[in-house]
Amino acid sequence: MSTLYVPGKTAADIAEGLLAAMRDGTLPPGNPLPAVRVAAQQLGVNPNTVAAAYARLRDAGHVVTDGRRGTRVVEPPARMPHAYAVPPGLRDLASGNVDAALLPQLQGGAATWAALTSSAGYDAPADLPALQAEARQWLSAQGLPCEEIAVFSGTLDAVERALRAHTRPGERVAVEDPCWPPMVALLHSLRLKPVPLPVDGEGVCIPDAGVLAGCTALVLTPRAHNPTGAALSPARWKALHGQLQALPHLLVVLDDHWGPLSAAPLAVAASLPPLWLHVVSVSKFLGPDLRVALATGSPALLQSMQAQQALGPRWVSRILQGLAASLWRQMRDGSALVQAGGSYAARRQGLVQALAAQQITVAPGEGLHLWLPVADEAAVVQSMASRGWAVQAGGPLRLASAPAVRVSLGGCKPTDMARLAADLAQALRTPGRAVF
C-alpha cells in the first residue's frame, strides 16, 4: 500500500482506520505499511502520532515490525498439520502414542474417588499440595530448584503462557530442528518466528554468534528429543550456557516431556540460565488424557503465567490433579516408573541393534522415537505400508533439516524388532521411481 487514506488525526483514529482496511481486504496479510515519516507526511500528522498508531496495532498483534522490512500486516496463523490417519490393518508406528499397557490403573475404588473429590470448591488452593509434593520430590532428585511449582493443562498450555508473558508478535524464537509440530504451530499462532537450530547426537547444536541474540526465547528438549531421541550432553550444555549467560533476557524453555521415564541425567540442572522455565507433563508416564503439566522456573515468569491462568480457566481441575498425584505415587512406590522406562529403552536398543545388523546406524538416545534419514520420505512410508507398518514422514517435523522418517516404539514389542529392522532396511534401500 503506497498511500494511506484513513480518517482522523489521532493515533487511535489512524489505528482504527488501518484496522478497518485490514478487515475489508484493502490491506491484505503481508502487505507493508508506509514508513512512519512517509505516512506522517501523507496524513499531515506528526511522525510520533503514526508511530503510536503502529504501536497500537503491533501490541494487538495486527502488524509486525521486522527491521529493514518495516511494518507489515500479519499473516494468518498457521494451522496444525492434519493428523495422519493410520489405514486399517497397519501396525501404528506413526502416531507417537505411548504403550497403554505401561500406564497405571487407578487403585482404591470408591474410597479413592471420594478422596479425589474432597478438595472441590472455589476457595480451595488452585494447585493441589499432593501433586506439588510428588513433583517437588522428583524435581529435587533432578537437581532443579523447586520452591515454586505451578500446574497447567499440558505442556503447550504452560509454554503458551510463558511466551505470551515474555514475547511480542514478530519476535524470533529458536527451536530445535527437527521438532515437535505443535510447538511450531503455537509459535505461528502467537505471530512468532521460529528460528531452526540443528540437532545431533549431543542435542541442539551451538548456533553462530548473534543467532540467539536476535531471539527472545529458546525452546529446548533436554533429553529424549522428539524425534531423534537425543539428550543434551553436559559438554554441549556448557558451551550453550556460555552464550546464554550473556543474554539474561532470553527465555529458555525446557520441555522435559520424557521426564520420570528418562535414564539420562538432566545436564541443564548443573547451571541454569538467567531466565528459564522447566515443564514436565504427565502424559508419557500417566497418560495424555490427564492434561496436567508442572512448571518451575524464574519466579517472576511463573507469577505472570499464573496471573494469566487466573483470568481464564483459573485452575486445572483438582480432580485431575489428585488423580495425577495418586497415580504418580502408585507408580513410584511400585517401581512401575522404572519398569516402564526400561521397557521403552529395551525396545529402542533392540531396534538399534537389529538395524545395525542391517548396516544402518542410529544415533544414541532414548525415548519413544527413532529418526532415520532417507532420500525420499513418501517412498519409504509407502514401502513400509506395503509391509504392514505405518511410519511418520518427517516433513511435518522439519523446518530446514534433511528428509527422514520417524518410527515410534509405543506400538511394537521386542519380538518385532528383527522383522521391523529388515523391512526398514529394505524400504530405505528401495529407490523411488517417478509415476506420471
C-alpha positions in Angstrom: 0.0 0.0 0.0 1.8 3.2 -1.2 -0.6 5.8 0.1 -2.6 5.9 3.3 -6.3 7.1 3.2 -7.6 6.9 6.8 -9.9 9.3 8.6 -8.9 11.2 11.7 -5.7 12.7 13.0 -5.1 10.9 16.4 -3.2 7.7 16.9 -6.4 5.9 17.9 -8.2 7.1 14.8 -5.4 6.1 12.5 -5.0 2.7 14.1 -8.8 2.1 13.7 -8.7 3.2 10.1 -5.9 0.8 9.3 -7.6 -2.0 11.1 -10.8 -1.4 9.1 -8.7 -1.6 5.9 -7.2 -4.9 7.1 -10.7 -6.3 7.7 -12.1 -5.3 4.3 -9.1 -6.6 2.4 -7.7 -3.2 1.4 -4.6 -4.1 3.5 -4.2 -7.9 2.9 -1.9 -10.1 5.0 1.8 -9.5 4.4 1.1 -6.0 2.9 3.7 -3.4 4.0 2.7 -0.2 5.7 4.5 3.0 4.7 7.4 4.1 6.7 6.5 6.3 9.7 7.7 9.5 8.2 6.2 8.8 4.8 2.8 8.0 6.4 3.0 11.1 8.6 3.6 13.3 5.5 0.7 11.6 3.7 -1.7 12.1 6.6 -0.5 15.5 7.6 0.3 14.5 11.2 3.4 14.3 13.4 5.5 11.2 12.9 5.1 10.4 16.6 1.4 10.1 16.0 1.9 7.5 13.3 4.4 5.6 15.4 1.9 5.5 18.2 -0.8 4.1 15.8 1.6 1.5 14.5 2.5 0.5 18.1 -1.2 0.1 19.0 -1.6 -2.3 16.1 1.6 -4.1 16.9 0.7 -4.6 20.5 -2.7 -6.0 19.4 -1.0 -8.5 17.1 -2.3 -7.0 13.8 1.1 -5.9 12.4 4.7 -6.9 12.9 7.8 -4.8 12.6 10.9 -6.5 11.2 13.9 -4.3 10.9 14.6 -3.3 7.3 11.4 -5.0 6.1 9.5 -2.4 8.0 6.0 -2.8 9.4 3.7 -5.4 7.7 0.2 -6.8 8.2 0.5 -10.1 10.0 0.0 -13.3 8.0 -2.9 -15.6 9.1 -1.9 -18.0 11.8 -0.7 -21.4 10.6 -3.0 -24.3 11.1 -1.9 -27.5 12.7 -1.0 -30.2 10.1 -3.8 -32.7 9.6 -3.3 -35.7 11.8 -2.1 -38.8 9.9 -4.9 -41.4 9.9 -3.3 -44.9 10.1 -5.0 -47.1 7.5 -6.8 -50.2 8.9 -4.5 -53.3 9.0 -1.2 -51.4 9.6 0.8 -51.5 12.8 0.9 -48.0 14.1 4.5 -46.7 14.5 3.5 -43.3 13.3 1.2 -41.6 15.8 3.7 -41.3 18.6 1.3 -42.9 21.2 2.7 -44.5 24.3 2.0 -48.1 25.1 -1.3 -48.2 27.0 -0.2 -51.4 28.8 2.5 -49.4 30.6 0.1 -46.8 32.0 -1.1 -47.2 35.6 -4.6 -48.3 36.6 -6.3 -46.4 39.5 -6.5 -48.4 42.7 -8.8 -48.0 45.7 -12.2 -47.8 44.1 -14.9 -45.6 45.7 -12.5 -44.5 48.6 -10.0 -43.1 46.1 -12.7 -41.3 44.2 -14.1 -39.8 47.4 -10.6 -38.6 48.3 -10.2 -37.0 44.8 -13.4 -35.0 45.1 -12.8 -33.8 48.7 -11.0 -30.7 47.6 -13.7 -29.4 45.3 -14.8 -25.8 45.9 -14.0 -22.2 44.7 -12.0 -21.5 47.9 -9.6 -24.5 47.7 -6.0 -24.0 46.6 -5.6 -23.8 42.8 -2.6 -26.2 42.8 -3.1 -29.4 44.8 -0.5 -29.8 47.6 -0.3 -33.6 47.0 0.6 -33.2 43.3 3.1 -30.5 44.2 4.7 -32.8 46.7 5.2 -35.6 44.1 6.6 -33.1 41.7 8.9 -31.5 44.3 10.3 -34.9 45.2 11.1 -35.7 41.6 12.4 -32.2 40.7 14.7 -32.2 43.7 16.1 -35.6 42.5 16.9 -34.0 39.1 18.8 -31.2 40.8 16.3 -28.5 39.9 15.1 -25.7 42.2 11.5 -26.4 43.2 10.4 -23.7 45.6 7.8 -22.5 43.2 5.7 -25.1 41.2 2.7 -24.3 39.1 0.2 -26.6 37.4 -1.1 -26.1 33.9 -3.2 -28.0 31.4 -0.4 -29.7 29.5 2.9 -28.6 28.1 1.6 -26.4 25.3 -0.6 -24.5 27.8 2.4 -23.8 30.0 4.6 -22.8 27.1 2.0 -20.6 25.6 1.5 -18.7 28.8 5.3 -18.2 29.2 5.6 -16.9 25.6 2.6 -14.6 26.0 4.3 -13.2 29.1 7.7 -12.7 27.6 7.4 -12.1 23.8 5.7 -9.8 21.4 4.3 -10.6 17.9 7.1 -10.5 15.2 9.9 -11.6 17.6 12.0 -14.7 17.0 12.1 -17.9 19.0 14.8 -20.5 18.5 13.7 -24.1 18.3 15.3 -27.5 17.5 15.1 -28.8 14.0 13.5 -31.3 13.7 11.0 -30.6 16.4 7.5 -31.3 17.7 5.0 -29.9 15.2 2.5 -28.5 17.8 5.3 -26.3 19.1 5.9 -24.6 15.8 2.2 -24.2 15.2 2.0 -22.5 18.6 4.7 -20.1 17.6 2.9 -19.2 14.4 -0.4 -18.7 16.2 1.4 -16.2 18.5 2.9 -14.4 15.5 6.4 -15.5 16.5 9.0 -16.6 14.0 10.7 -19.9 14.5 14.5 -20.0 14.1 15.6 -23.6 13.4 18.7 -24.9 15.2 20.1 -28.3 14.0 20.2 -31.3 16.4 22.8 -34.1 16.5 23.6 -36.9 18.9 24.5 -34.5 21.7 21.4 -32.4 21.4 20.9 -29.0 19.9 23.9 -27.6 18.0 25.6 -24.4 19.2 24.4 -21.6 16.9 26.7 -19.0 15.4 27.3 -15.9 17.5 24.4 -13.5 17.1 21.7 -16.0 16.3 20.4 -16.2 19.9 21.0 -12.5 20.4 18.3 -11.9 17.8 15.8 -14.2 19.6 13.6 -13.5 22.7 13.2 -17.2 23.6 14.7 -20.6 23.1 12.8 -23.9 23.4 14.8 -27.0 24.1 14.2 -30.7 24.8 16.9 -31.6 27.4 16.5 -35.3 26.8 14.6 -37.9 24.7 14.3 -35.3 22.0 11.3 -35.8 19.7 12.0 -37.2 17.1 15.7 -38.0 17.4 15.9 -39.3 21.0 19.0 -37.2 21.7 19.9 -35.9 25.2 21.7 -32.6 25.7 25.2 -33.6 26.7 27.0 -31.9 29.6 29.7 -30.6 27.2 27.1 -29.2 24.8 25.1 -27.6 27.5 28.3 -26.0 29.0 29.1 -24.4 25.6 25.5 -23.2 25.1 25.3 -21.9 28.7 28.2 -19.7 27.9 26.2 -17.9 25.3 23.1 -17.7 27.4 24.9 -16.1 30.3 25.5 -13.1 28.1 21.7 -13.0 27.2 19.9 -12.5 30.5 16.7 -11.5 28.8 16.5 -14.6 26.6 13.8 -17.0 28.0 15.0 -20.7 27.9 12.0 -23.1 27.9 13.0 -26.7 28.8 10.3 -29.2 27.5 11.3 -32.3 29.6 8.5 -34.4 28.2 10.1 -37.8 28.9 10.7 -36.7 32.5 10.3 -39.6 35.0 10.8 -42.2 32.3 14.3 -40.9 31.4 17.5 -42.6 32.5 19.7 -39.7 31.1 21.0 -37.1 33.5 19.5 -33.6 33.2 22.6 -31.7 32.1 20.9 -28.3 32.4 20.4 -28.6 36.1 24.1 -28.1 36.8 24.0 -24.5 35.6 20.6 -22.9 34.8 20.4 -19.9 32.5 19.4 -16.5 33.9 15.7 -16.8 32.7 14.3 -20.2 32.5 11.2 -22.4 32.6 11.2 -26.2 33.1 8.0 -28.1 32.1 7.2 -31.7 32.7 4.0 -33.3 31.5 2.5 -36.5 33.0 1.3 -37.6 29.5 4.1 -40.0 28.8 4.0 -41.9 32.1 0.4 -41.5 33.3 -1.5 -40.9 30.1 -2.1 -38.0 27.8 -5.8 -37.5 28.7 -4.9 -36.2 32.2 -3.8 -32.9 30.6 -1.6 -32.0 33.5 1.9 -30.4 33.4 4.0 -29.0 36.1 6.3 -26.0 35.7 9.1 -24.5 37.7 11.4 -21.6 36.8 12.2 -18.0 37.3 9.7 -16.7 39.9 8.6 -13.6 38.1 7.8 -15.6 35.0 5.8 -18.2 36.9 3.8 -15.5 38.6 2.9 -13.9 35.3 1.8 -17.3 33.9 -0.3 -17.9 36.9 -1.9 -14.5 36.6 -2.9 -15.3 33.1 -4.4 -18.6 34.2 -6.4 -16.9 37.0 -8.1 -14.7 34.4 -9.1 -17.7 32.2 -9.7 -21.3 33.5 -8.5 -20.2 37.0 -7.0 -23.6 37.8 -6.5 -27.1 36.4 -9.2 -29.4 37.7 -8.2 -30.5 41.2 -9.8 -33.9 40.5 -7.3 -34.4 37.6 -4.5 -33.1 39.8 -5.4 -35.5 42.6 -5.7 -38.4 40.1 -2.2 -37.5 38.7 -0.8 -37.3 42.2 -2.3 -40.7 43.2 -1.2 -42.5 40.0 2.3 -40.9 40.2 2.7 -42.1 43.8 1.4 -45.5 42.9 3.9 -45.9 40.0 6.8 -44.6 42.1 6.0 -46.9 45.1 5.6 -50.0 42.9 8.7 -49.3 40.7 6.4 -49.2 37.7 8.1 -46.0 36.5 11.4 -47.8 36.3 9.8 -50.7 34.6 8.1 -48.5 32.0 11.2 -46.6 31.3 13.2 -49.8 31.0 10.6 -51.3 28.6 10.9 -48.4 26.2 14.7 -48.4 26.5 14.8 -52.1 25.7 12.6 -51.6 22.6 14.8 -48.8 21.4 18.0 -50.7 22.0 16.6 -53.8 20.4 15.7 -51.9 17.2 19.0 -50.1 17.1 20.9 -53.4 17.3 18.7 -55.0 14.7 19.2 -52.1 12.4 23.0 -52.3 13.0 22.8 -55.9 11.8 21.3 -54.4 8.6 24.2 -51.9 8.3 22.1 -49.0 9.4 23.5 -46.8 12.2 21.2 -44.9 14.5 22.5 -42.1 16.8 22.3 -42.9 20.5 19.3 -41.7 22.5 16.3 -42.6 24.5 12.5 -42.2 24.4 9.7 -43.1 22.1 11.1 -42.4 18.7 13.9 -43.2 16.2 14.7 -40.7 13.4 16.0 -42.3 10.2 17.4 -40.1 7.4 16.1 -41.1 4.0 16.3 -39.8 0.4 12.5 -39.9 -0.3 10.1 -39.8 2.7 7.0 -40.7 0.6 8.7 -43.7 -0.9 9.8 -45.1 2.4 6.4 -44.5 4.0 4.7 -46.3 1.1 7.2 -49.1 1.1 6.7 -49.7 4.9 2.9 -49.6 4.5 3.1 -52.3 1.9 4.9 -54.4 4.5 2.2 -53.7 7.2 3.8 -50.8 9.1 2.7 -47.2 9.4 5.6 -44.8 10.0 5.6 -41.0 10.1 7.0 -39.0 7.2 9.4 -36.4 8.6 8.1 -33.4 6.7 5.7 -32.1 9.4 8.6 -32.2 12.0 11.2 -30.4 9.9 11.9 -26.8 9.3 15.2 -26.8 7.4 16.7 -30.3 8.2 17.1 -33.1 5.7 14.3 -35.7 4.9 13.8 -38.5 7.4 11.1 -40.7 8.8 10.1 -41.2 12.4 9.5 -44.6 13.9 7.6 -44.7 17.2 8.0 -47.6 19.6 4.8 -47.5 21.5 3.1 -49.8 19.1 5.8 -52.5 18.8 7.2 -55.3 21.0 10.7 -56.6 21.4 9.8 -59.6 19.3 9.0 -57.3 16.4 12.5 -55.8 16.1 14.2 -58.2 13.7 11.3 -58.1 11.2 10.9 -54.3 11.6 14.6 -53.7 11.0 14.6 -55.9 7.9 11.6 -54.1 6.5 13.1 -50.7 7.2 16.3 -51.7 5.6 14.5 -52.8 2.5 12.4 -49.7 2.4 15.4 -47.4 2.8 17.3 -49.2 0.0 14.4 -49.4 -2.5 14.8 -46.5 -4.9 11.7 -44.4 -5.6 10.5 -44.0 -9.2 8.6 -41.3 -11.0 5.0 -42.1 -11.8 3.2 -40.0 -14.4 
